[in-house]
Amino acid sequence: MSGLVVVGVDGAESSLAAVEEAAREARARGAGLRIVHAFVWPAMHVPTGPSPLGPPEGGIRTMVDRLTAEAVERARATAPDVGVRHAVVTGEPLTVLEAQSREAELVVVGSRGTGGFVGLLVGSTAVHLAAHGRCPVLVVREPARADGPVVVGVDGSAAGRRAVDFAFAEAELRKVPLVALHAWTTWNAPLPAPQDASEPYANPPGALAGEEERLLSEALAGFRERYPGVVVDHKVVHGGVREALIEASRSAQLVVVAARGRGGFTGLLLGSVSQALLHHAHCPVAIVRGGE
């Protein structure tokens, strides 16, 4: 067995959906699966075992054992041939899962856990891991469509190459087509060099669109040779990046984006596009950090 997929669980239904997705990922990769629950010791020295006044099956530790056993059972039912291990680790979920990401090839989490505020669309653990994880992070927002393609957002940035590579690998593992989507507007597209030097701001009709087509082709160069079995659909959209990817997620089984692309502020660890997808995508989202 080579490789490791880690999934964080906390008893929420979204974390059990994440367990199923993680089990499928581990099976496709020929990797092991580690189910991790981060356990925070209660304040005021509350005992973790059953209360003397309560039922013998009560207590925090019994609850933790029960939820991890349920997660293990769900994983084995989804992928019986995958080696499953589980661990209860003392610490805050954000810290524990970030540490786990150092030795994993993929970390999977649900979009929202048992904590936080009801009105939030995505939990703090998912957002934190997407920004700080040391490996790709897959956030399960809604169940994946078995018949959908993998969609990858391409912006031509150096940071985005890892996301493109990950998306090709996912499409190959899942044996589905890859939709390489590049969205542009007149505000974010670099101006092509003018054909007539005497008119530096004049370009023939369609010049911007042609440059964006070329950008997408160049961003995918080399990946087709590395993944010859993946069918790729080039898709150049004149419109907002976030809107285009969210719309594409309606028919996708996975959307892949870089944590940060060519826009935004350098100091930000998570860009506006990846954050928008974490909150609004209609399928699981994989966030891939660059080489920083």
C-alpha positions in Angstrom: 0.0 0.0 0.0 1.4 3.4 -1.0 0.1 6.8 -0.1 -2.3 8.1 2.5 -5.6 9.8 2.4 -6.7 11.5 5.6 -10.3 12.5 6.4 -11.4 14.5 9.4 -14.6 13.5 11.2 -16.6 15.1 14.0 -19.9 13.3 13.9 -21.7 15.7 11.5 -23.5 14.3 8.5 -21.2 16.3 6.2 -18.1 14.6 7.7 -19.6 11.2 7.0 -20.1 12.2 3.4 -16.5 13.2 3.4 -15.6 9.8 4.7 -17.3 8.2 1.7 -15.5 10.5 -0.7 -12.2 9.9 1.0 -12.7 6.1 0.8 -13.3 6.4 -2.9 -10.2 8.5 -3.3 -8.1 6.0 -1.4 -9.4 3.1 -3.5 -8.7 4.9 -6.8 -5.2 5.9 -5.6 -4.3 2.5 -4.1 -3.7 4.4 -0.8 -4.6 3.8 2.8 -7.3 5.8 4.6 -6.8 7.4 8.0 -9.9 8.6 9.8 -9.0 11.3 12.3 -11.0 12.9 15.1 -9.5 15.8 17.0 -10.4 15.6 20.6 -10.4 18.7 22.9 -10.3 17.9 26.6 -13.3 19.6 28.2 -12.8 22.5 30.6 -13.4 22.4 34.4 -12.0 18.8 34.6 -15.2 17.2 33.4 -14.6 13.4 33.3 -14.5 11.8 29.9 -16.0 8.6 31.0 -19.6 7.8 32.1 -21.1 9.8 34.9 -21.8 8.0 38.1 -25.4 9.3 37.8 -25.8 8.5 34.2 -26.1 5.5 31.9 -22.9 3.3 31.6 -22.8 4.0 27.9 -22.6 7.7 28.5 -19.6 10.0 28.6 -17.6 12.0 26.1 -15.1 9.3 25.4 -17.9 6.8 24.6 -19.4 9.3 22.2 -16.1 9.8 20.5 -15.5 6.1 20.1 -19.0 5.7 18.7 -18.6 8.4 16.1 -15.2 7.1 14.9 -16.6 3.5 14.7 -19.5 4.8 12.6 -17.0 6.6 10.3 -14.9 3.4 10.0 -18.0 1.4 9.2 -19.1 3.9 6.5 -15.6 3.8 4.9 -15.5 0.0 4.8 -19.0 -0.1 3.3 -17.9 2.3 0.6 -14.6 0.7 -0.3 -14.2 -2.7 1.4 -10.7 -3.3 -0.2 -9.2 -0.1 1.3 -7.1 -0.4 4.5 -8.7 1.8 7.1 -7.2 3.1 10.3 -8.5 5.6 12.8 -7.0 7.9 15.4 -8.3 10.2 18.1 -5.8 13.0 18.5 -5.8 15.5 21.3 -5.9 19.0 19.9 -7.9 21.6 18.0 -9.2 20.3 14.6 -7.4 23.0 12.7 -4.1 22.2 14.2 -4.5 18.5 14.1 -5.6 18.3 10.5 -2.9 20.7 9.3 -0.3 18.5 11.0 -1.9 15.4 9.3 -1.6 17.1 5.9 2.2 17.0 6.2 2.3 13.2 5.5 -0.9 12.8 3.4 -1.3 13.1 -0.3 -4.9 14.4 0.2 -7.0 15.6 3.1 -10.8 15.4 2.9 -13.2 17.3 5.1 -16.9 18.2 5.1 -18.0 21.7 4.4 -19.4 22.3 7.8 -18.9 20.5 11.2 -20.8 20.4 14.4 -19.3 23.7 15.7 -19.6 27.2 14.4 -22.6 29.3 13.5 -25.7 27.9 11.7 -25.7 30.6 9.1 -22.3 29.9 7.8 -22.1 28.1 4.4 -18.7 26.6 5.1 -16.9 25.9 8.3 -13.7 27.4 9.6 -11.8 24.1 9.5 -12.4 23.8 5.7 -11.3 27.3 5.0 -8.3 27.1 7.3 -7.1 23.8 5.7 -7.6 25.2 2.2 -5.3 28.1 3.1 -2.7 26.2 5.2 -2.8 22.5 4.3 0.5 21.0 3.1 -1.3 18.9 0.5 -4.4 19.3 -1.7 -7.6 19.6 0.4 -10.9 18.2 -0.9 -14.0 19.9 0.7 -17.2 17.9 0.3 -20.0 20.4 -0.1 -22.6 18.3 -1.9 -22.5 14.7 -3.2 -20.4 14.2 -6.3 -22.2 13.4 -9.6 -21.0 10.0 -10.7 -21.4 10.9 -14.4 -19.9 14.4 -14.3 -16.5 15.5 -15.5 -13.7 17.0 -13.4 -13.5 20.8 -13.9 -10.4 22.8 -13.4 -10.1 26.5 -13.3 -7.1 27.7 -15.4 -5.7 31.2 -15.3 -2.2 30.6 -16.7 -0.4 31.5 -13.4 2.6 29.5 -12.1 0.7 28.8 -8.9 -2.1 27.3 -11.0 0.0 24.6 -12.6 -0.2 22.3 -9.6 -4.0 22.6 -9.7 -3.9 21.6 -13.4 -1.7 18.7 -12.7 -3.9 17.5 -9.8 -7.0 17.9 -12.0 -5.5 15.7 -14.8 -4.5 13.1 -12.2 -8.1 13.1 -10.7 -9.7 12.8 -14.2 -7.4 9.8 -14.9 -8.1 8.2 -11.6 -11.9 8.6 -12.0 -11.8 7.7 -15.7 -13.8 10.8 -16.7 -13.2 13.8 -19.1 -11.5 16.9 -17.9 -13.0 20.4 -18.6 -10.3 23.0 -18.5 -12.2 26.3 -18.0 -10.6 29.7 -18.5 -12.8 32.7 -17.8 -11.9 36.3 -18.7 -13.2 39.8 -19.0 -11.8 42.9 -20.6 -10.8 44.0 -17.1 -8.6 41.0 -16.2 -7.3 40.0 -19.7 -3.8 41.2 -20.6 -3.7 43.3 -23.7 -2.1 41.7 -26.7 0.7 43.5 -28.5 -0.8 45.8 -31.2 -0.2 44.8 -34.8 0.3 48.5 -35.8 2.9 50.3 -33.6 1.5 53.7 -34.7 -1.8 52.8 -32.9 -0.7 51.2 -29.6 -4.2 50.8 -28.3 -5.8 49.4 -31.5 -6.4 45.7 -31.9 -8.5 43.9 -34.4 -11.8 42.4 -33.3 -11.4 39.2 -31.5 -7.8 39.8 -30.5 -8.5 39.6 -26.8 -10.4 36.3 -27.2 -7.6 34.9 -29.3 -5.1 35.7 -26.6 -7.2 34.0 -24.0 -7.5 30.9 -26.2 -3.7 30.8 -26.5 -3.2 31.3 -22.8 -5.4 28.2 -22.1 -3.5 26.1 -24.6 -0.1 27.1 -23.2 -1.3 26.4 -19.7 -2.2 22.9 -20.7 0.9 22.2 -22.7 2.8 19.1 -21.5 -0.1 17.7 -19.5 -1.7 16.0 -22.4 1.5 14.0 -23.0 1.7 13.1 -19.3 -2.0 12.0 -19.2 -2.7 10.6 -22.7 -5.8 8.8 -21.6 -7.6 11.9 -20.4 -10.1 13.5 -22.8 -9.8 17.3 -22.4 -12.5 19.9 -23.3 -11.1 23.4 -23.7 -13.6 26.0 -22.5 -13.0 29.7 -22.8 -15.7 31.8 -21.2 -16.1 35.6 -21.5 -17.4 36.4 -18.0 -16.5 36.3 -14.3 -14.3 33.5 -13.1 -16.3 32.8 -10.0 -19.6 32.7 -11.7 -18.3 30.5 -14.5 -16.8 27.9 -12.2 -19.9 27.9 -9.9 -22.1 27.3 -12.9 -19.8 24.6 -14.2 -19.9 22.9 -10.8 -23.6 22.1 -11.4 -22.8 19.3 -13.8 -19.3 18.3 -12.4 -18.3 15.6 -10.0 -15.3 17.7 -8.8 -14.0 21.3 -9.3 -10.3 21.9 -8.9 -8.8 25.4 -8.3 -5.5 26.8 -7.1 -5.6 28.3 -3.6 -4.5 31.6 -5.2 -4.3 32.6 -8.9 -2.8 35.5 -10.7 -5.2 38.1 -9.2 -5.6 39.5 -5.7 -3.1 40.5 -3.1 0.2 38.6 -2.6 -0.2 38.2 1.1 -3.5 36.4 0.9 -3.3 32.6 1.3 -6.7 32.0 -0.2 -8.0 33.9 -3.2 -11.5 35.1 -3.9 -12.2 32.4 -6.5 -11.4 29.5 -4.2 -13.3 31.1 -1.3 -16.4 31.6 -3.5 -16.3 27.9 -4.6 -15.9 26.8 -1.0 -19.1 28.7 -0.2 -21.2 28.2 -3.3 -20.1 25.2 -5.5 -22.6 22.5 -6.2 -20.1 19.6 -6.0 -16.9 18.8 -4.0 -14.1 21.3 -4.4 -10.3 20.5 -4.3 -8.1 23.4 -3.3 -4.4 23.0 -4.4 -1.8 25.3 -3.1 1.1 26.4 -5.3 4.8 26.0 -4.4 5.0 28.6 -1.7 
